[in-house]
Amino acid sequence: MTPKKYEFEHDVKLDVEARVREGVKAVLEEVLEEEMTHHLEAGYRELTPTRRGERNGHYLRNLLTSAGKIEHLEVPRDREGEFVMELFERYKRMTGDVEEAVLEMYLSGISVRKIASVTEALSKVRVGKDAVSRIARRLEEQSRGSGGSALWRRRNTLTSTWMPPT
């Protein structure tokens, strides 16, 4: 493959990835707006007798998804601060798919440094060892709370340690 052809294909790939991320961002923002409308029981500037509050602009955040890093995602907020989105948790920076992939690598015995390298190569964002540890700890706690799910049993099988769920 000639260098120019390789460069062209690389540029096309980057362009497609950027367009996919833009599309995902647009869909996420629309879903968040719909969640806010449902929460307030009224659309933007709509006055209804059942209205439960007021919109209070947006805040920006970054979110790591399976499509890559979505930057400057506009998340709506309400004046009372009661809006809780269902799309992702308030302080969560990764979607469930990304967390599952990180956890799967962790459970397979891949080192934390290797996981960080893989996530950086795939999404241009490095998931540090602390984040991997937090994900694993949170999912272990959830597994224990659910009466010993397959995830908990699998981790114990991989580490060759049997621990009964609490």
C-alpha positions in Angstrom: 0.0 0.0 0.0 1.4 3.4 -1.0 1.9 6.0 1.7 -0.6 8.3 0.1 -3.3 5.7 -0.1 -2.6 4.7 3.5 -2.8 8.3 4.6 -6.1 8.8 2.7 -7.6 5.7 4.3 -6.5 6.8 7.7 -8.0 10.3 7.2 -11.3 8.8 6.0 -11.4 6.5 9.0 -10.8 9.5 11.4 -13.5 11.5 9.6 -16.1 8.7 9.8 -15.3 8.2 13.5 -15.7 11.9 14.2 -19.1 11.9 12.4 -20.2 8.9 14.4 -19.3 10.6 17.6 -21.2 13.8 16.5 -24.2 11.6 15.7 -24.0 9.9 19.1 -23.7 13.2 20.8 -26.8 14.6 19.0 -28.8 11.5 19.9 -27.7 11.6 23.6 -28.5 15.3 23.9 -32.0 14.7 22.4 -32.6 11.9 24.8 -31.5 14.0 27.7 -33.9 16.8 26.6 -36.7 14.3 26.4 -35.9 13.0 29.9 -36.1 16.6 31.2 -39.4 17.2 29.5 -40.7 14.0 31.1 -39.3 15.0 34.5 -40.9 18.5 34.3 -44.1 17.3 32.6 -43.7 20.2 30.2 -41.7 21.1 27.1 -39.4 24.0 26.7 -41.3 27.3 27.6 -44.5 25.3 27.8 -46.9 26.3 30.5 -49.1 23.5 31.7 -51.0 23.0 35.0 -49.0 19.9 35.7 -45.6 21.5 35.3 -43.2 20.5 38.1 -40.4 23.0 37.9 -38.2 25.1 35.6 -35.3 24.4 33.3 -32.0 26.0 34.3 -29.8 25.8 31.3 -27.2 23.1 30.6 -23.8 22.0 31.9 -21.0 20.5 29.8 -19.4 17.2 30.4 -17.4 14.6 28.6 -18.5 11.0 28.3 -16.5 8.0 27.2 -18.7 5.7 25.1 -18.1 2.7 22.8 -18.1 5.2 20.0 -15.2 7.2 21.6 -15.0 10.2 23.8 -18.0 12.5 23.4 -16.8 16.0 24.3 -18.9 19.0 25.5 -22.1 17.0 25.9 -24.9 19.5 26.9 -26.7 18.0 29.9 -29.9 19.9 30.9 -30.5 20.9 34.6 -33.6 22.1 36.4 -33.7 25.0 38.8 -34.5 22.8 41.9 -31.6 20.4 41.1 -33.9 17.3 41.3 -33.4 16.1 37.7 -31.8 12.7 37.7 -31.1 11.4 34.2 -31.6 7.8 33.3 -29.2 7.7 30.4 -26.2 7.7 32.7 -25.4 8.5 36.3 -24.7 12.0 37.4 -21.0 11.7 38.0 -20.3 8.8 35.8 -17.7 9.5 33.0 -18.1 6.2 31.1 -21.1 4.3 29.7 -21.8 0.8 30.8 -20.4 -0.8 27.7 -17.0 0.8 28.3 -17.1 -0.2 32.0 -18.0 -3.8 31.0 -15.1 -4.0 28.6 -12.7 -2.6 31.2 -14.0 -5.1 33.8 -13.9 -8.0 31.4 -10.2 -7.3 30.7 -9.6 -6.9 34.5 -11.3 -10.2 35.2 -9.3 -11.9 32.5 -6.1 -11.0 34.4 -4.9 -8.3 32.1 -2.7 -5.8 34.0 -4.1 -2.4 34.8 -1.4 -0.7 32.7 -2.3 -2.9 29.7 -6.0 -2.0 30.2 -5.0 1.7 30.2 -3.0 1.2 27.0 -5.9 -0.6 25.3 -8.5 2.0 26.2 -6.2 4.8 25.1 -5.6 3.1 21.7 -9.3 2.4 21.1 -10.8 5.7 22.3 -7.9 8.2 22.6 -8.7 8.3 26.4 -6.5 6.6 29.0 -8.5 4.8 31.8 -6.1 4.9 34.7 -5.5 2.3 37.3 -7.6 4.1 39.9 -10.6 4.1 37.6 -10.2 0.4 36.8 -10.0 -0.3 40.6 -13.1 1.8 41.2 -15.1 0.0 38.5 -14.0 -3.4 39.8 -14.8 -2.5 43.4 -18.3 -1.1 42.5 -19.2 -4.0 40.4 -18.0 -6.5 43.0 -20.2 -4.7 45.6 -23.2 -4.8 43.2 -22.5 -8.5 42.6 -22.4 -9.3 46.3 -25.6 -7.4 46.9 -27.4 -9.4 44.2 -26.8 -12.7 46.0 -23.7 -13.8 44.0 -24.2 -13.2 40.4 -22.3 -14.9 37.6 -19.8 -12.0 37.5 -18.9 -12.6 41.2 -18.5 -16.4 40.6 -16.4 -15.8 37.5 -14.1 -13.4 39.3 -13.6 -16.0 42.1 -13.0 -18.7 39.5 -10.4 -16.6 37.7 -8.6 -15.8 40.9 -8.9 -19.4 42.1 -10.4 -18.2 45.4 -13.9 -19.3 46.4 -15.7 -16.7 48.5 -19.4 -17.0 49.3 -21.5 -14.0 48.5 -22.4 -12.0 51.5 
